[in-house]
């Protein structure tokens, strides 16, 4: 049960931090400026305001998978080792790899996709996984020591 609860925490933290980042004025302004600077020609064809159940389901699946990956590859190994640094390292590798996996092919496939978004999105993915895994692991390790 504890593992499942940690997974739920990872899911909630990741979703909240990711959604919070994406709706923040800083992120929205940055993406809008990059979109304008690139000539407004990097649409995938779906406007977010047109999303329906299928798109929301896809987002839910992403959050479930990334929470599962953080749980299996960063949180649980760190708890087993009783070392927060395991969660730090593993979550950073996971976040960077996950976001590089989508941003690099996107950059290569879309003609005017801003190259600046490649390192920015990799850093964001790294930070999201780091915050999630370190938060959950810290809480779990503190509870174990108490």
Secondary structure, DSSP 8 states (H G I E B T S, - for coil): -HHHHHHHHHHHHHHHHHHHHHHSHHHHHHHHHHHHHTTS----S--GGG--HHHHHHHHHHHHHHHHHHIIIIIHHHHHHT-HHHHHHHHHHHHHHHHHHHHHHHHHHSTT--THHHHHHHHHHHHHHHHHHHHHHHHHHHHHH-
